[in-house]
Amino acid sequence: MTKDEALRLALEALEYRGTDSWRKRQPAITAIKAALEAKDEPVACVIDGDLYFHHEIDWEDLAYQGHGIELLYTTPPQRTWVGLTDEDIEEEFGFIDELLRDCVQRTEAKLKDKNT
């Protein structure tokens, strides 16, 4: 079920005024949960600098044929956290010692916690 289908089902359940409205809401709740857990699908792609939308082209077939395709999403995929190495710290500050390493590691840990 797509997110649009889940939203339509939810709207119908919210607009339903019958005495057994809980029966109408339960499938909508299930559909919404499934739609929220679903991975985003690409909405467009770029091939040789040209933009194509999902309904205009079969990019899976083109990718299979070996064409270089950049898929575009409504929500960009999340990047994996990459911490700083001792070399990165030394390059930035010109030196590295135990206190600086500890400060950087604590800062990284806080940033990682806030962004994941």
C-alpha positions in Angstrom: 0.0 0.0 0.0 1.4 3.4 -0.9 1.4 6.4 1.4 -1.3 8.0 -0.7 -3.6 5.0 -0.3 -2.9 5.0 3.4 -3.8 8.6 3.7 -7.0 8.1 1.7 -8.0 5.3 4.0 -7.2 7.4 7.1 -9.3 10.3 5.7 -12.3 8.0 5.1 -12.0 6.7 8.7 -11.8 10.2 10.1 -14.8 11.3 8.1 -16.9 8.3 8.9 -19.7 9.1 11.4 -21.2 5.7 12.1 -21.5 4.2 15.5 -18.9 1.5 14.7 -16.2 4.0 13.8 -13.5 2.1 15.6 -13.9 -0.7 13.0 -13.3 1.8 10.3 -10.3 3.3 12.0 -8.3 0.1 12.8 -7.4 -0.7 9.1 -6.4 3.0 8.7 -4.2 2.9 11.7 -2.5 -0.3 10.4 -2.1 1.2 6.9 -0.6 4.4 8.3 2.0 2.5 10.4 3.0 0.4 7.4 3.3 3.4 5.2 5.5 5.2 7.7 7.8 2.2 8.0 8.1 1.8 4.2 11.2 3.0 2.5 11.0 6.0 0.2 10.9 5.2 -3.4 12.7 7.3 -6.0 10.5 10.0 -7.6 12.8 11.0 -10.5 16.2 10.3 -12.0 19.0 12.1 -13.8 20.5 10.5 -17.0 23.2 12.3 -18.8 22.1 15.6 -17.2 18.4 15.2 -18.2 15.7 14.9 -15.5 13.0 12.2 -15.9 10.1 11.6 -13.5 9.0 8.2 -12.4 6.1 7.9 -14.8 8.1 9.0 -17.8 10.8 6.3 -17.9 11.6 2.8 -16.7 14.9 3.5 -15.0 15.3 0.0 -13.5 15.5 -1.3 -17.0 18.0 1.4 -18.0 20.1 0.7 -15.0 20.1 -3.0 -15.8 21.3 -2.1 -19.3 24.3 -0.3 -17.8 23.3 3.3 -18.1 24.6 5.6 -15.3 21.5 6.8 -13.4 21.3 9.1 -10.3 18.0 8.4 -8.5 16.3 11.3 -6.7 14.2 10.9 -3.6 11.7 13.1 -1.8 13.7 12.4 1.4 17.4 12.0 0.9 18.8 8.7 2.2 20.5 9.1 5.7 24.2 9.2 5.7 26.3 7.0 8.0 28.0 8.8 10.9 31.7 9.2 10.3 33.8 10.4 13.2 37.1 12.4 13.1 40.4 10.6 13.2 43.4 11.7 15.2 44.9 12.9 11.9 41.8 15.0 11.2 42.0 16.6 14.7 45.8 17.3 14.3 45.3 18.7 10.8 42.6 21.1 12.2 44.3 22.2 15.4 47.9 21.7 14.6 48.4 19.4 17.6 46.7 16.7 19.5 46.9 15.8 23.2 44.7 13.8 25.6 42.5 16.7 26.6 41.8 17.8 23.0 41.1 14.2 22.0 38.7 13.8 24.9 36.9 17.1 24.1 36.5 16.2 20.4 35.2 12.7 21.3 32.7 14.1 23.7 31.5 16.7 21.1 31.2 14.0 18.4 29.2 11.8 20.8 26.8 14.6 21.5 26.4 15.5 17.9 25.9 11.9 16.9 23.2 11.5 19.6 21.4 14.6 18.4 21.5 13.6 14.7 20.7 9.9 14.7 
